[in-house]
């Protein structure tokens, strides 16, 4: 039986695939209640995660995270896709 992947690994993998993730996405997809902490962990590994504020349909502003496409392309060319 294989060990389940960590939240950091699963979030990093989705960000490297080009997904943009909010706290609600993290809660429903990964069971992660503290996305900002996971993002800090990922950034600590040297991955440049960008935070943007978006406005919801109710007017609230929330954080949405993504990895720049230039970085993702460089990692893909280097053969390091999915590395966390």
N, C-alpha and C positions, 0 to 999 in steps of 0.2 A: 504494500500500500504506500502510495507516495504522500509526502508531506504537503498540506495545503499551502498555497502561495500567500504571502503576507499582503496586507492592504497596500503597503508601499509598492510592492512589486506589481500588483494588479492595477493600481492607479497609474504608475509609471508606464506600464505597457499600453494602457488605453490612451494616455497623453501622447505617447510616441506614435500611436496610430492616427493621431490628429484629432482625437476627441477633445471637446471643451467640457470641463466638469465644474458643477456647482456643488454646494454643500448638500442640497437635496439629492442630486445625482449620486453623490458619494454614499449617502445614507441608504438609498434604495438599492444601488448596485453592489456596494461593497460592505455594507453594515458599518460604515465609518461615521462616527459621530463628531469627529474632530478633523475635518479636512485640512484646515490651516496648519495643524501640527504635522500631518502627513506630508503636506507640501513643503514645510520647513525641512523635514527629513530628506525629501527628494532633492531639494536645493542644496543641502549639505553634501550631497554626493557629486555636486558640480553641474547638475542638469539645470539649465536656465528655464524656470517656470515663470510665465508671465501671468499677472493678475490684472483683470480688467473689471471695472464696475459696470454692470448692466442694469437696466431698469425693467422691473417686472410689469405685468399688465395692471397691477394695483398701484404702481408708482414707487414701490420700494426699490432700493438699490442693493444689489447683492454682488458678491465676488464670483467671477468665473475664471478658471485657470486653464492655460494651454501652454504647449511648448512651441516656440517659433519654428516655422517650416524650414528655415535655413539650417537650424540645428538638427532637425529630424532627417533632412536630406544628407547632411554630412555624416551622421551616424549610420544611415543606411549604406552610404558609399563605403564607409569604413567597416561595414559588416557587424556593427554593434547594435542593431535594432533589438529592442527588448531587454537590453542589459540594464540592470538596476543595482 
